[in-house]
Amino acid sequence: MGMAKTAYKIREWREQVAFNMLISGFTGQLKNWWDNSLSLEDRLKILIYKTTFRQADGTLTEVDDCCDYFLITIGMYFVGNPREELSSQKIILSNHICPTLSDYRWYKDMFLTYVLRRQDCNAGFWKEKLISGLPNLFSQRIFRKLKEYTGSEFPSYSEITYGQLFASVKEQGLALCEELKIQSKYSSEKRQSRRELGCFCEAFGLEKVQAPSSKHKKQIKKFSRK
């Protein structure tokens, strides 16, 4: 809507003409808000709104400014006070966490949505919060890699871009997947080898190799069944 207003002003349209063009494009909630929520007096107040500014020679001049006032009115109605909104966004960001790595895409999108609305979005605190909000063991892994990357025990997060952080998360996430695959394959092969060894021993009349604790557990199970 702000872009449309700017385009109308570039064409040097009068404020009231640009205002009417904005209204004509309303659909959904905005149209219902304009038709039902605002009284005739409210609409007229917006339409004739003027702002006063001081010229270079010191004289005061009134100019039509209904479009900007209209956008502020919409923002106050649907969003509220910008200061209160900024405060609530800070609370949301501070408590925003990623429960599991399968939620990472949602976590990343939501984090960027809120942090980029803040003027201090590039502060090191928010970048560190982005990593600390990941699952605990994985976030510690990222912190270790960042220390190796920067060569410092206390990296300066304000000098690290969000893109570098996202790349590090992706790199370590893929590395973790490979490690888990190897571990899973090793565990599966280990179980299979144990089964094959047992069959081999029994085929030659030898007892199956078992740890004493395993025999003890089986005895307990037999006793409990009786």
Number of C-alpha atoms within 10 A of each C-alpha: 11 11 8 12 18 13 13 18 15 9 9 10 13 12 21 17 12 21 20 12 14 17 12 10 10 14 11 7 10 15 14 12 15 16 12 9 11 12 11 9 9 11 13 12 14 19 19 12 18 14 12 11 11 10 9 7 6 8 8 10 11 11 11 16 19 21 24 16 17 18 15 12 14 14 13 12 11 11 11 13 11 11 9 11 11 16 11 13 17 16 10 15 19 14 10 17 20 19 13 12 13 9 12 17 11 11 20 15 10 14 20 14 13 16 21 11 11 14 9 11 15 17 15 17 13 20 20 17 16 24 21 19 19 23 15 13 9 19 17 14 15 20 18 12 15 21 14 12 11 13 10 10 11 10 17 15 18 15 11 17 13 16 9 11 18 14 12 17 20 13 12 17 16 12 12 14 11 12 12 12 12 12 12 12 11 12 12 11 12 12 11 12 12 14 12 11 14 16 14 14 13 12 11 8 8 11 12 15 11 10 8 8 9 9 11 10 11 11 11 10 11 9 9 8 6 5
